[in-house]
């Protein structure tokens, strides 16, 4: 699949105004990459009348923004899966959804269709429930960030699919970590898999767990540089950034087998570091953590290939853009 563009085309990339998280950064990175290729790309922030929509973290990308969208067939509107309601207001412009996650789509849709969404998602899983929204099939293009999203969309019968992954900021990849200064600490995000993580902690009273909460960006980096292990037993709605950041900063990464973590293409770590979140596994996870502490040097080597993949992701992203967006003369 290709997205043909002319010199008159403009690509609008929707993003929440003045918000700095992983998703918005990637949206700005796409606009930046397109502009480097001579494609007219700009951000479209919501709310559109925000007085200062560009977050200071993204000013370095040098991307312009538009207050209005020109609705014609030469142009393209790209929205993340959490902003699909924006597509309803346009008739002529070509439309694309960039699936940075799958599960988060349903959280956003709750206000549109009611709380039954969350119930059905938790009961049946996104790969079954995504079929509820048939209007998705009318969208011109679907870009998927993860294999998890790809498989969910294929089950919908959507064929206009193309990979458009992501990458970690180059400045982040240049951070140096002294592995000899690592401590017997487990870092975790308490917003992800909270209930099951509590079960692990109960099985490991001898282990120090440090939650990533109320921390600045610099403090998160400092914690991950110090910790030997990072655990994530959340839903993994897409290829999450924190597990990759933890890996780059020298942590052994232990995850669930939910969402994107189920797919080796998305979270390419050895199966011995992936567990189903069952009560019986809480003890086994605690033992795996202790093993990482005692044999850290050897366990760290198990993540060498994952780190190499992460370091090459920007190059892959560039290749995907070159195949997908074609500027025609």
C-alpha positions as CSV (number, residue, x, y, z in Angstrom):
1,X,0.0,0.0,0.0
2,X,1.2,3.5,-0.8
3,X,-0.2,7.0,0.0
4,X,0.3,9.1,-3.2
5,X,0.9,12.7,-2.5
6,X,1.4,15.7,-4.9
7,X,3.3,18.9,-4.4
8,X,-0.1,20.5,-3.6
9,X,-0.9,17.9,-0.9
10,X,-0.9,18.7,2.7
11,X,-0.7,16.2,5.5
12,X,-2.4,17.1,8.7
13,X,-1.4,15.1,11.8
14,X,-3.8,15.4,14.7
15,X,-2.5,15.6,18.3
16,X,-3.7,16.8,21.7
17,X,-2.6,20.4,22.4
18,X,0.3,21.1,24.8
19,X,0.7,17.5,26.0
20,X,4.0,15.6,26.3
21,X,3.7,11.8,26.3
22,X,4.9,9.0,24.1
23,X,2.0,9.2,21.6
24,X,2.2,12.9,20.9
25,X,5.9,12.8,20.5
26,X,5.6,10.1,17.8
27,X,3.0,12.2,16.0
28,X,5.5,15.1,15.9
29,X,8.3,12.8,14.8
30,X,6.2,11.7,11.8
31,X,5.5,15.3,10.8
32,X,9.2,16.1,11.1
33,X,10.2,13.1,9.0
34,X,7.7,14.0,6.2
35,X,8.9,17.6,6.1
36,X,12.5,16.4,5.7
37,X,11.3,14.6,2.5
38,X,9.8,17.7,1.0
39,X,6.2,16.8,2.0
40,X,4.0,19.6,3.3
41,X,3.1,18.3,6.8
42,X,1.8,20.1,9.8
43,X,0.2,19.4,13.2
44,X,-3.5,20.0,13.9
45,X,-4.0,20.3,17.6
46,X,-7.2,19.8,19.6
47,X,-8.6,22.0,20.9
48,X,-7.9,23.9,17.7
49,X,-8.2,27.3,19.5
50,X,-5.6,26.4,22.2
51,X,-3.5,29.6,22.8
52,X,-0.2,27.7,23.1
53,X,-0.6,24.2,21.5
54,X,3.0,23.3,21.0
55,X,4.6,21.7,24.1
56,X,8.1,22.9,24.8
57,X,9.4,19.3,24.5
58,X,8.5,19.3,20.8
59,X,9.6,22.7,19.6
60,X,12.9,21.2,18.5
61,X,11.1,19.3,15.7
62,X,10.3,22.7,14.1
63,X,6.9,21.5,12.9
64,X,4.3,24.1,12.0
65,X,0.6,23.8,12.9
66,X,-2.7,24.7,11.3
67,X,-5.8,26.1,12.9
68,X,-8.1,24.8,10.1
69,X,-8.1,21.8,7.8
70,X,-8.5,22.2,4.1
71,X,-11.0,19.5,3.2
72,X,-10.0,18.3,-0.3
73,X,-9.0,15.0,-1.8
74,X,-5.4,16.0,-2.4
75,X,-4.8,16.3,1.4
76,X,-4.5,13.6,4.1
77,X,-5.6,13.7,7.7
78,X,-3.8,11.3,10.1
79,X,-5.3,10.8,13.5
80,X,-4.2,8.5,16.4
81,X,-6.8,5.9,17.4
82,X,-7.8,8.0,20.4
83,X,-9.0,10.9,18.1
84,X,-11.1,9.1,15.5
85,X,-14.1,11.3,16.2
86,X,-12.3,14.1,14.4
87,X,-12.7,12.2,11.1
88,X,-16.5,12.6,11.1
89,X,-16.3,16.3,10.3
90,X,-14.7,15.9,6.9
91,X,-16.0,14.6,3.5
92,X,-13.3,15.0,0.9
93,X,-10.0,14.7,2.6
94,X,-8.4,11.3,2.7
95,X,-8.3,9.8,6.1
96,X,-5.9,7.6,8.0
97,X,-5.9,6.1,11.5
98,X,-2.5,5.5,13.0
99,X,-3.0,2.7,15.5
100,X,-0.5,3.5,18.2
101,X,-2.5,1.2,20.4
102,X,-5.6,-0.9,20.2
103,X,-7.1,-1.0,23.6
104,X,-6.9,2.7,24.1
105,X,-9.3,3.2,21.2
106,X,-12.1,1.7,23.2
107,X,-11.4,3.8,26.2
108,X,-11.8,6.9,24.0
109,X,-14.9,5.5,22.5
110,X,-16.6,5.0,25.8
111,X,-17.9,8.6,25.7
112,X,-19.3,7.9,22.3
113,X,-21.1,4.6,22.8
114,X,-21.3,4.3,26.6
115,X,-19.7,2.3,29.3
116,X,-20.7,-1.0,27.7
117,X,-17.5,-0.6,25.7
118,X,-15.2,-1.1,28.7
119,X,-17.2,-4.1,29.9
120,X,-17.1,-5.8,26.5
121,X,-13.4,-5.0,26.1
122,X,-12.5,-6.6,29.5
123,X,-14.8,-9.6,28.9
124,X,-14.0,-10.5,25.3
125,X,-10.7,-8.7,24.5
126,X,-10.1,-6.1,21.8
127,X,-9.5,-8.5,19.0
128,X,-13.1,-9.6,19.2
129,X,-14.7,-6.4,20.2
130,X,-13.0,-4.2,17.6
131,X,-15.6,-5.5,15.1
132,X,-18.3,-3.4,16.8
133,X,-17.2,-0.3,15.0
134,X,-17.9,-1.1,11.4
135,X,-17.3,2.4,10.2
136,X,-13.6,1.7,10.5
137,X,-13.7,-0.2,7.3
138,X,-14.5,3.0,5.4
139,X,-11.3,4.7,6.4
140,X,-8.8,5.1,3.5
141,X,-5.7,4.0,5.3
142,X,-4.8,2.1,8.5
143,X,-1.2,2.3,9.9
144,X,-0.3,-0.1,12.6
145,X,2.5,0.5,15.2
146,X,2.4,-3.1,16.5
147,X,1.8,-6.7,15.4
148,X,-0.9,-6.7,18.1
149,X,-2.8,-3.9,16.2
150,X,-2.2,-5.6,12.9
151,X,-3.8,-8.9,14.0
152,X,-6.7,-7.1,15.6
153,X,-7.4,-5.1,12.4
154,X,-7.1,-8.1,10.2
155,X,-9.8,-9.8,12.2
156,X,-12.0,-6.8,11.3
157,X,-11.5,-7.6,7.6
158,X,-9.5,-4.4,7.1
159,X,-7.1,-4.8,4.1
160,X,-5.8,-1.2,3.7
161,X,-3.0,-1.9,6.2
162,X,0.6,-0.7,6.4
163,X,3.3,-0.8,9.1
164,X,4.3,2.5,10.6
165,X,6.1,1.7,13.8
166,X,8.0,4.1,16.0
167,X,11.4,4.8,17.6
168,X,12.9,6.2,20.7
169,X,14.3,9.7,20.6
170,X,18.0,9.7,19.5
171,X,19.0,11.8,22.5
172,X,17.6,9.2,24.8
173,X,19.6,6.4,23.1
174,X,22.8,8.3,23.7
175,X,22.4,8.2,27.5
176,X,25.2,6.1,29.0
177,X,24.5,3.8,31.9
178,X,27.2,2.2,34.1
179,X,25.9,-1.4,34.7
180,X,28.3,-1.9,37.6
181,X,26.4,0.7,39.6
182,X,23.1,-1.2,39.2
183,X,21.3,-2.0,42.5
184,X,18.9,-4.8,43.5
185,X,15.8,-2.7,42.7
186,X,12.7,-3.4,40.7
187,X,11.1,-0.4,39.0
188,X,7.4,-0.6,37.9
189,X,4.6,1.7,36.8
190,X,1.8,1.3,39.4
191,X,-0.8,2.4,36.7
192,X,-0.1,-0.8,34.8
193,X,-1.2,-4.2,36.1
194,X,-1.6,-2.8,39.6
195,X,-3.6,-5.8,41.0
196,X,-1.2,-8.4,39.8
197,X,1.9,-6.4,40.7
198,X,0.6,-6.3,44.3
199,X,0.5,-10.1,44.3
200,X,4.1,-10.2,43.1
201,X,5.2,-7.8,45.8
202,X,3.5,-10.0,48.5
203,X,5.5,-12.9,47.3
204,X,8.8,-11.0,47.5
205,X,9.0,-9.0,50.7
206,X,12.8,-9.3,50.5
207,X,12.8,-7.3,47.2
208,X,12.8,-3.5,46.9
209,X,10.1,-2.3,44.5
210,X,10.1,1.3,43.5
211,X,7.0,2.7,41.7
212,X,7.4,5.2,38.9
213,X,5.1,7.9,40.3
214,X,5.3,11.7,40.8
215,X,8.7,11.7,39.1
216,X,10.2,14.1,36.6
217,X,11.5,12.7,33.4
218,X,15.1,13.0,34.7
219,X,14.1,11.1,37.9
220,X,12.5,8.3,35.9
221,X,15.8,7.9,33.9
222,X,17.8,8.0,37.1
223,X,15.6,5.2,38.6
224,X,15.9,3.0,35.5
225,X,19.6,3.5,35.4
226,X,19.8,2.3,39.0
227,X,17.3,-0.6,38.8
228,X,18.3,-4.1,37.7
229,X,14.8,-5.1,36.7
230,X,11.7,-3.4,35.2
231,X,8.4,-5.3,35.4
232,X,5.3,-4.5,33.4
233,X,2.1,-6.5,33.8
234,X,-0.2,-4.1,32.2
235,X,-2.3,-4.6,29.1
236,X,0.4,-3.5,26.6
237,X,-2.1,-1.7,24.2
238,X,0.8,-1.1,21.8
239,X,4.6,-1.3,21.7
240,X,5.0,0.6,25.0
241,X,8.0,3.0,25.4
242,X,8.9,2.4,29.0
243,X,9.9,-1.2,28.6
244,X,12.2,-0.2,25.8
245,X,13.6,2.7,27.7
246,X,14.2,0.4,30.6
247,X,16.0,-2.1,28.4
248,X,18.2,0.6,26.8
249,X,19.1,1.8,30.3
250,X,20.3,-1.7,31.2
251,X,17.3,-3.2,33.0
252,X,16.2,-6.8,32.6
253,X,12.6,-6.5,31.5
254,X,9.9,-8.9,32.7
255,X,6.4,-8.6,31.2
256,X,3.0,-10.2,31.0
257,X,1.8,-12.0,27.8
258,X,-1.0,-9.5,27.2
259,X,-1.5,-7.3,24.2
260,X,1.6,-6.5,22.3
261,X,3.7,-8.4,24.8
262,X,2.1,-11.6,23.4
263,X,4.0,-11.0,20.1
264,X,7.7,-11.5,19.8
265,X,7.8,-8.9,17.0
266,X,6.6,-6.3,19.5
267,X,8.5,-7.3,22.6
268,X,11.4,-9.5,21.4
269,X,12.6,-10.9,24.7
270,X,13.1,-14.5,25.7
271,X,10.0,-16.4,26.9
272,X,11.6,-17.0,30.3
273,X,11.0,-13.3,31.0
274,X,7.3,-13.4,30.0
275,X,4.6,-14.7,32.3
276,X,0.8,-15.0,32.4
277,X,-0.6,-13.0,35.3
278,X,-1.9,-16.0,37.2
279,X,-1.6,-16.4,41.0
280,X,0.7,-19.4,40.6
281,X,3.1,-17.3,38.5
282,X,3.5,-14.6,41.1
283,X,6.0,-16.8,43.0
284,X,7.8,-17.8,39.7
285,X,8.2,-14.1,38.8
286,X,9.7,-13.3,42.2
287,X,12.2,-16.1,41.6
288,X,13.0,-14.7,38.2
289,X,13.7,-11.3,39.7
290,X,16.0,-12.8,42.3
291,X,17.8,-14.6,39.5
292,X,18.3,-11.3,37.7
293,X,19.7,-9.8,40.8
294,X,22.2,-12.7,41.6
295,X,23.2,-13.3,38.0
296,X,22.7,-9.8,36.6
297,X,25.7,-9.9,34.2
298,X,24.5,-13.0,32.5
299,X,20.8,-12.1,32.5
300,X,21.7,-8.7,31.0
301,X,23.1,-10.4,28.0
302,X,19.7,-11.9,27.3
303,X,18.6,-8.4,26.3
304,X,21.4,-7.5,24.0
305,X,19.4,-8.3,20.8
306,X,16.4,-6.3,22.1
307,X,18.7,-3.3,22.7
308,X,20.1,-3.7,19.1
309,X,16.5,-3.8,17.7
310,X,15.6,-0.7,19.7
311,X,18.7,1.2,18.4
312,X,17.7,0.3,14.8
313,X,14.1,1.4,15.1
314,X,14.5,4.9,13.7
315,X,16.1,3.4,10.5
316,X,13.2,1.0,10.2
317,X,10.7,3.9,10.6
318,X,12.5,5.9,7.9
319,X,12.2,2.9,5.5
320,X,8.5,2.5,6.3
321,X,7.9,6.2,5.6
322,X,9.7,6.0,2.2
323,X,7.6,3.0,1.2
324,X,4.3,4.4,2.4
325,X,4.3,8.1,1.5
326,X,5.1,8.7,-2.2
327,X,5.5,12.2,-3.5
328,X,4.5,12.2,-7.1
329,X,5.7,14.7,-9.7
